[in-house]
Amino acid sequence: MRKMVVTQALNELKLYDSKISKAISNSTFVGSAVKSSDMINGITKDEFQKRATSSFESVTDLIKNRNALKAAIVKSNAETEVTIDGKTMTRAEAIERKSSIGYEQDLLTTMKGQLSYTLSDVEKHNIAVDKKVDELLLSLVGRDSSKKLSDEDQAAVEKPYRNSHEYVIVDPLKLQRKINALEKDIQGFESNVDTALTISNATTYIEVDF
């Protein structure tokens, strides 16, 4: 039974991956030779058999140990909690969110873009409405610059037109609040996740039976 911190286990896991790839690429498990000859690829058939058997056992042992190490890390990740930006979660949850946070970033970008477009669209249309209202009022006054409309007359023209043509923002989600909250959440997580995982990995022990 071996005991080690997760940081060491992660480093060993990378080493196992390299060793396994190298062992497989350097192994010869089967070959062809003249039936009547005792030689194959410059060695005896008995030696070839021993080497093939040894190579196979070596590769499978490496894979077995690598899988056991990975399983111990996964188990530890599922059981060990970390606190990131005031929120407690397992290491596995933190790792998963770190790898999939792009979805949240895409959502944030889309919400920002849609809100910005909508605000601009409303402003653009309402500027046009303002211009049209001015034109309507001016048409009632005519060329006589001394003539003025009463407040009641102006409202009688302006209010119905604005009610029929002005644009408003339809914002059932109070989107700016959602944007602010999600942006803060993403920034808080990304600013702290690596440090939290590094500390946890360096202080959490796992055991492997090899």
Sequence and secondary structure as in RCSB ss.txt:
>XXXX:A:sequence
MRKMVVTQALNELKLYDSKISKAISNSTFVGSAVKSSDMINGITKDEFQKRATSSFESVTDLIKNRNALKAAIVK
SNAETEVTIDGKTMTRAEAIERKSSIGYEQDLLTTMKGQLSYTLSDVEKHNIAVDKKVDELLLSLVGRDSSKKLS
DEDQAAVEKPYRNSHEYVIVDPLKLQRKINALEKDIQGFESNVDTALTISNATTYIEVDF
>XXXX:A:secstr
 EEEEHHHHHHHHHHHHHHHHHHHHT        TT SEETTEEHHHHHHHHHHHHHHHHHHHHHHHHHHHHHHH
HHHH EEEETTEEEEHHHHHHHHHHHHHHHHHHHHHHHHHHHHHHHHHHHHHHHHHHHHHHHHHHHTT TT    
HHHHHHHHHHHHHHH      TT HHHHHHHHHHHHHHHHHHHHHHHHHHHHH EEEE  
